Amino acid sequence: MSPEVLWYVIPREGPYPWEPAGRRPVDLAYLQQLGGAVDRLGFSGALLATDLYDVWSLGSVLAAAAPTFRPLLAVHPGLIAPTLLAKMALSFEALFGPGRLRFNVVNGSTEGLREYGLHLEHDERYELSAEYWDIVKRLTSGEVFDHKGTFYDLKQAGAGLRELHRDGGHVPLWFGGSSPAGIEMAAEHVDVYLTWGEPPHLLAEKLAKVRERAAAHGRSLRIGLRLHLIVRESEDEAWAAADRLLEVTSHATYARQLGQAADADGVGWERQFRQHGGRVPARARELEVSPNLWPGMGLFRPGPGTAVVGSTARVIERLQEFEALGVDTFILSGNPLLEEAYRIGETVLPALGVRPRVG
């Protein structure tokens, strides 16, 4: 079976959007054009990540413009009451069609969540997340129930949502966490476990732990991998494109990004940081940690920092190697998002067995 492949959509995008000079203006028509391209090229939707702009607004305008576009919305548990989130999700599918919505569970950072009034340390964030998403799953499955837990005390939750009942069970949950607490939460509650790119031997070790913990709960998980791609006709062209990103990035961006990574309290961040060690190389390939695997994106931007860099043939080989480890889902990106969606949709996806939509 061919893997499921999603793209990535974020309003602040461009050739190198972490710099003002490399960022395109935020434009609704352009974003709808991007969503339509993702829909037609064969991607099974796109991750709408946390950013300056709200993902619900973005997901709604894209779903309205592209008839089969399926957003994967990044949501921080606790920022919206679980009953209200369930109502929003069920309303979305009632308006745009069943089965179109998925949640990407984002636990955030202790410091970042303080802005919203949540004061939770690392493991407490996962305790909240487990309780929160268990409630949301039950609500979007159509249950009506009382709940008294550590964080929520609900009476007749779901009673007001009966007419918005969702067929087919709960809204699917996608989630990535590398700490023991994060892996345990995933093993017990989510449907797709997401991880950032790492050398295959490290990724295999991590996935073995995830599968072991899921089995302990009598469950199995799909495995998703979030990667950036820099694909060109030849290896030299691809690495030259990576070199160009190093050249156009300002000292201020490097300082800001490396400072944030050093202060982060997430295990995933730590694993990413170890790959480049906070070092800005003269040439991109100096940081190649495994064939065609480059952690240099973490020098520019938050979140997943690993790119697969190479010719079309080599990039396909690397993705197939990850498939052999049990990865059945990819969330891909490339800058600029529109042009690279076409490049990858027309070259890489067919080799993975993914075909464009007709009609």
C-alpha positions as CSV (number, residue, x, y, z in Angstrom):
1,M,0.0,0.0,0.0
2,S,1.2,3.5,-0.7
3,P,1.8,5.8,2.2
4,E,-0.5,8.7,3.1
5,V,1.2,12.0,2.3
6,L,0.2,15.4,3.7
7,W,1.6,18.8,2.9
8,Y,2.1,21.8,5.1
9,V,0.3,25.2,5.0
10,I,1.2,28.3,7.0
11,P,0.3,31.9,6.1
12,R,3.8,33.3,6.7
13,E,5.6,31.5,3.9
14,G,8.0,32.1,1.0
15,P,11.5,31.1,-0.2
16,Y,12.9,31.6,3.3
17,P,10.1,32.9,5.4
18,W,12.1,33.2,8.7
19,E,13.5,36.4,7.2
20,P,11.3,39.4,6.2
21,A,13.0,39.6,2.8
22,G,12.1,35.9,2.1
23,R,8.4,36.1,3.2
24,R,5.4,36.6,0.9
25,P,2.6,38.9,2.0
26,V,-0.2,37.0,3.8
27,D,-3.0,36.8,1.1
28,L,-6.2,34.9,1.3
29,A,-6.4,34.2,-2.4
30,Y,-2.9,32.9,-2.4
31,L,-3.6,30.6,0.5
32,Q,-6.7,29.2,-1.2
33,Q,-4.6,28.7,-4.4
34,L,-2.1,26.7,-2.2
35,G,-4.9,24.6,-0.6
36,G,-6.4,23.9,-4.1
37,A,-3.0,22.7,-5.4
38,V,-2.5,20.4,-2.4
39,D,-6.0,19.0,-3.0
40,R,-5.4,18.3,-6.7
41,L,-1.8,17.0,-6.5
42,G,-2.8,14.0,-4.4
43,F,-1.8,15.0,-0.9
44,S,-4.4,13.8,1.6
45,G,-4.6,17.2,3.2
46,A,-2.2,19.4,5.1
47,L,-0.9,20.2,8.5
48,L,-2.0,23.7,9.6
49,A,0.6,24.5,12.2
50,T,0.5,26.9,15.2
51,D,1.7,30.3,14.1
52,L,0.7,34.0,14.3
53,Y,-2.6,33.1,12.5
54,D,-5.4,31.0,14.0
55,V,-5.7,27.5,12.4
56,W,-9.5,27.4,12.6
57,S,-9.9,30.4,10.4
58,L,-7.3,29.1,8.0
59,G,-8.8,25.6,7.9
60,S,-12.3,26.9,7.3
61,V,-11.3,29.1,4.3
62,L,-9.3,26.3,2.7
63,A,-12.0,23.7,3.2
64,A,-14.5,26.0,1.6
65,A,-12.3,26.7,-1.4
66,A,-11.0,23.1,-2.0
67,P,-13.8,20.5,-1.9
68,T,-11.8,17.5,-0.5
69,F,-9.1,19.3,1.4
70,R,-8.6,17.7,4.8
71,P,-6.9,20.0,7.4
72,L,-4.8,18.6,10.2
73,L,-5.3,21.3,12.8
74,A,-2.7,21.9,15.4
75,V,-4.4,22.4,18.8
76,H,-3.0,23.0,22.3
77,P,-5.1,21.1,24.9
78,G,-6.4,23.4,27.6
79,L,-6.7,26.6,25.6
80,I,-10.3,25.8,24.6
81,A,-12.7,24.0,26.9
82,P,-13.0,20.4,25.6
83,T,-16.8,20.6,25.2
84,L,-16.4,23.7,23.1
85,L,-13.6,22.2,21.0
86,A,-15.8,19.2,20.3
87,K,-18.6,21.6,19.3
88,M,-16.3,23.4,16.9
89,A,-15.1,20.1,15.4
90,L,-18.6,18.7,14.9
91,S,-19.8,22.0,13.4
92,F,-16.8,22.0,11.0
93,E,-17.7,18.6,9.7
94,A,-21.4,19.4,9.5
95,L,-20.6,22.3,7.3
96,F,-17.7,21.0,5.2
97,G,-18.4,17.3,5.1
98,P,-17.8,14.3,7.4
99,G,-14.3,12.9,7.9
100,R,-12.5,16.0,6.8
101,L,-11.1,17.1,10.1
102,R,-8.1,15.8,12.1
103,F,-6.3,17.2,15.2
104,N,-2.6,17.5,15.7
105,V,-2.1,17.5,19.4
106,V,0.5,20.1,20.4
107,N,1.6,20.3,24.0
108,G,3.7,23.4,23.6
109,S,6.2,24.7,26.1
110,T,5.8,25.7,29.7
111,E,6.9,29.3,28.9
112,G,4.7,29.6,25.9
113,L,1.5,28.4,27.6
114,R,1.9,31.0,30.4
115,E,0.8,33.6,27.9
116,Y,-2.6,31.9,27.8
117,G,-2.8,31.5,31.6
118,L,-1.8,27.9,31.8
119,H,1.0,27.3,34.4
120,L,2.0,23.6,33.9
121,E,5.4,22.0,34.0
122,H,6.5,19.4,31.4
123,D,4.9,16.2,32.8
124,E,1.8,18.1,33.9
125,R,1.2,19.2,30.3
126,Y,1.0,15.6,29.3
127,E,-1.4,14.8,32.3
128,L,-3.7,17.6,31.1
129,S,-3.4,16.4,27.5
130,A,-4.4,12.8,28.3
131,E,-7.5,13.9,30.3
132,Y,-8.4,16.6,27.7
133,W,-8.2,14.4,24.7
134,D,-10.0,11.5,26.3
135,I,-12.9,13.9,26.9
136,V,-12.8,15.3,23.3
137,K,-12.7,11.7,21.8
138,R,-15.8,10.7,23.8
139,L,-17.6,13.9,22.9
140,T,-16.9,13.7,19.2
141,S,-18.0,10.1,19.2
142,G,-21.4,11.2,20.4
143,E,-21.3,10.2,24.1
144,V,-23.1,12.0,26.9
145,F,-21.4,11.6,30.3
146,D,-20.3,13.0,33.6
147,H,-16.6,13.4,34.2
148,K,-14.6,14.3,37.3
149,G,-10.8,14.3,36.9
150,T,-7.7,16.3,37.8
151,F,-8.4,19.2,35.5
152,Y,-12.1,19.0,34.5
153,D,-15.4,18.4,36.3
154,L,-18.2,18.0,33.7
155,K,-21.9,17.4,34.0
156,Q,-23.9,15.9,31.2
157,A,-21.1,16.7,28.8
158,G,-22.2,16.3,25.2
159,A,-25.9,16.7,25.9
160,G,-26.0,19.8,23.8
161,L,-24.2,18.1,20.9
162,R,-26.5,15.2,20.1
163,E,-27.8,16.7,16.9
164,L,-24.2,17.2,15.7
165,H,-23.3,13.5,16.2
166,R,-20.4,12.3,14.2
167,D,-20.6,8.9,12.5
168,G,-17.4,6.8,12.5
169,G,-16.1,7.5,16.0
170,H,-14.0,10.3,17.3
171,V,-12.1,13.0,15.3
172,P,-8.6,11.3,14.8
173,L,-5.7,12.5,16.9
174,W,-2.2,12.9,15.6
175,F,0.6,13.6,18.1
176,G,4.3,13.7,18.5
177,G,6.2,13.5,21.8
178,S,9.6,12.0,22.5
179,S,9.8,12.1,26.4
180,P,8.6,9.1,28.4
181,A,5.5,11.0,29.4
182,G,4.8,12.0,25.8
183,I,5.3,8.4,24.5
184,E,3.0,7.1,27.2
185,M,0.3,9.6,26.3
186,A,0.5,8.7,22.7
187,A,0.5,5.0,23.4
188,E,-2.8,5.2,25.3
189,H,-4.7,7.9,23.5
190,V,-3.7,8.9,19.9
191,D,-4.3,7.3,16.5
192,V,-1.2,8.5,14.6
193,Y,2.2,8.9,16.3
194,L,4.2,11.7,14.7
195,T,8.0,12.1,14.9
196,W,10.5,14.4,13.4
197,G,13.2,13.1,11.1
198,E,16.3,11.4,12.6
199,P,18.9,9.0,11.3
200,P,17.2,5.7,10.6
201,H,18.9,3.8,13.5
202,L,17.8,6.4,16.0
203,L,14.3,6.5,14.6
204,A,14.0,2.7,14.7
205,E,15.0,2.7,18.5
206,K,12.4,5.4,19.2
207,L,9.6,3.7,17.3
208,A,10.3,0.4,19.0
209,K,9.6,2.1,22.4
210,V,6.4,3.6,21.0
211,R,5.2,0.3,19.7
212,E,6.1,-1.4,23.0
213,R,4.1,1.1,25.1
214,A,1.1,1.0,22.7
215,A,1.1,-2.8,22.9
216,A,1.0,-2.6,26.7
217,H,-2.3,-0.7,26.3
218,G,-3.6,-3.3,23.8
219,R,-3.3,-0.8,21.0
220,S,-1.3,-0.3,17.8
221,L,-0.5,3.1,16.2
222,R,0.1,4.4,12.7
223,I,3.4,6.1,12.4
224,G,3.9,9.5,10.7
225,L,7.1,11.3,9.9
226,R,7.4,15.1,9.5
227,L,10.1,16.1,7.0
228,H,11.2,19.1,5.0
229,L,12.4,18.3,1.5
230,I,15.0,20.0,-0.7
231,V,14.6,18.2,-4.0
232,R,16.4,19.0,-7.3
233,E,17.4,17.2,-10.4
234,S,20.9,16.5,-9.1
235,E,22.6,16.1,-5.7
236,D,24.8,19.2,-6.4
237,E,21.8,21.4,-7.2
238,A,20.0,20.2,-4.0
239,W,22.9,20.9,-1.7
240,A,23.5,24.3,-3.4
241,A,19.9,25.2,-2.6
242,A,20.6,24.3,1.1
243,D,23.8,26.4,1.0
244,R,21.7,29.3,-0.3
245,L,19.5,29.1,2.8
246,L,22.6,29.4,5.0
247,E,23.7,32.4,3.0
248,V,20.4,34.4,3.2
249,T,19.8,33.8,6.9
250,S,20.8,36.7,9.2
251,H,23.0,36.5,12.3
252,A,20.0,37.7,14.3
253,T,17.9,34.7,13.2
254,Y,20.6,32.2,14.0
255,A,21.1,33.8,17.5
256,R,17.3,33.8,18.1
257,Q,16.7,30.3,17.0
258,L,19.7,28.7,18.7
259,G,18.8,30.6,21.9
260,Q,15.3,29.2,21.8
261,A,16.5,25.7,21.2
262,A,18.9,25.9,24.1
263,D,16.1,27.0,26.4
264,A,13.5,24.5,25.2
265,D,12.1,22.0,27.7
266,G,11.0,19.4,25.2
267,V,12.9,16.1,24.6
268,G,12.1,16.4,20.9
269,W,13.8,19.7,20.8
270,E,16.9,18.3,22.5
271,R,17.1,15.4,20.0
272,Q,16.9,17.9,17.1
273,F,19.5,20.2,18.7
274,R,22.0,17.4,19.2
275,Q,22.0,16.7,15.4
276,H,23.5,20.1,14.6
277,G,25.0,21.0,18.0
278,G,24.3,24.7,17.6
279,R,26.9,25.0,14.8
280,V,26.3,27.0,11.7
281,P,28.5,25.4,9.0
282,A,30.2,27.1,6.1
283,R,28.6,24.5,3.7
284,A,25.3,22.7,4.4
285,R,26.7,19.2,3.7
286,E,29.0,19.5,6.7
287,L,26.0,18.8,8.8
288,E,24.8,15.7,6.9
289,V,24.2,13.2,9.7
290,S,23.0,10.3,7.5
291,P,22.8,10.0,3.7
292,N,20.8,13.0,2.5
293,L,19.6,13.8,6.0
294,W,20.3,17.4,7.0
295,P,19.3,18.9,10.4
296,G,20.1,22.4,9.2
297,M,16.5,23.6,9.0
298,G,16.6,23.7,12.8
299,L,19.1,26.6,12.5
300,F,16.4,28.8,10.9
301,R,13.0,27.9,12.1
302,P,11.2,26.4,15.1
303,G,9.7,22.9,15.1
304,P,10.9,20.1,12.9
305,G,14.4,20.9,11.7
306,T,15.4,17.9,9.5
307,A,15.4,18.0,5.8
308,V,16.0,15.3,3.2
309,V,18.3,17.0,0.6
310,G,19.1,15.4,-2.7
311,S,18.2,14.4,-6.2
312,T,14.7,13.2,-6.8
313,A,15.9,9.6,-7.0
314,R,17.9,9.9,-3.7
315,V,15.0,11.6,-1.8
316,I,12.7,8.8,-2.9
317,E,15.2,6.2,-1.7
318,R,15.3,7.9,1.7
319,L,11.6,8.1,2.1
320,Q,11.3,4.4,1.1
321,E,13.9,3.6,3.8
322,F,11.6,5.3,6.4
323,E,8.7,3.3,5.0
324,A,10.7,0.1,5.7
325,L,10.8,1.2,9.4
326,G,7.0,1.2,9.5
327,V,6.3,4.8,8.6
328,D,3.0,4.8,6.8
329,T,2.4,8.6,6.8
330,F,4.5,11.6,5.8
331,I,3.9,15.3,6.4
332,L,6.2,17.0,3.9
333,S,7.1,20.6,3.2
334,G,9.4,22.7,1.0
335,N,9.9,26.4,0.5
336,P,8.1,28.1,-1.2
337,L,5.1,25.9,-0.3
338,L,3.2,26.4,-3.6
339,E,6.1,25.8,-6.0
340,E,7.5,22.9,-4.0
341,A,4.1,21.3,-3.6
342,Y,4.0,21.0,-7.4
343,R,7.6,19.9,-7.7
344,I,7.2,17.1,-5.1
345,G,3.7,16.3,-6.2
346,E,4.8,15.7,-9.7
347,T,8.1,13.9,-9.1
348,V,8.2,12.3,-5.6
349,L,4.6,11.3,-4.9
350,P,4.1,9.2,-8.1
351,A,7.1,7.1,-7.0
352,L,5.5,6.5,-3.7
353,G,2.3,5.3,-5.4
354,V,0.3,8.6,-4.8
355,R,-1.6,9.9,-7.8
356,P,-3.2,13.3,-8.4
357,R,-6.9,13.7,-8.0
358,V,-9.0,13.9,-11.2
359,G,-12.1,16.1,-11.5
